[in-house]
Structures are given as structure tokens and as C-alpha cells.
Amino acid sequence: MATVKDERLQIRVQPDEKRLLESAAQASHLSVSAFVVQAAAERAEAILADRQFVTLSPAAAKAFSEALSRPALVNRRLAKALKTPRGFRFVD
């Protein structure tokens, strides 16, 4: 059973970009909409994946692990920063 798509995304492109997307969509045997959504979703997943994992060398992993095991030292600058209201909010 096909899912119903009720969200809409509108974009403006240059004529040469449109021709490029149309050609690539045709070569992929997809509609332009399907091609653009597929390509954008793949790129979005790649960008987000790069931000979810950190790759460390064995030496860096050891140093990181050791740093996590030590108690934190709070100096004056850090104490002041922790008391300062943040200028952003987390988005879940």
C-alpha cells in the first residue's frame, strides 16, 4: 500500500539547474520530484551521519577515555561561562 504524501516542498532553480535535474531524473527513470527528494534525502543522511560519529585514532581514543575518567577542573572562566545564560536553545 502506498503512503500518502501530504507535505509540500517548493524550490526555485535556475533554468540550467532545472534542465540538469530533468536529465538526471530521466536517466534514473524517476520523476523530477522523486529524483530531487531521493538525492536530497541521501545528502541529508550523509551530512547527519558525519555529525553522529567521531572516528579517533587508537592514541586519541585512549587520551579521550582517560580524560573522561578524570574529574573535571572548573577554573574561573569556566565557572563564569556556566553561570552565563546561553544564547541558544536545544532543538529536539
Secondary structure as GFF3:
##gff-version 3
##sequence-region A 1 92
A	DSSP	alpha_helix	15	27	.	.	.	ID=ss1
A	DSSP	alpha_helix	32	50	.	.	.	ID=ss2
A	DSSP	alpha_helix	58	69	.	.	.	ID=ss3
A	DSSP	alpha_helix	76	83	.	.	.	ID=ss4
###
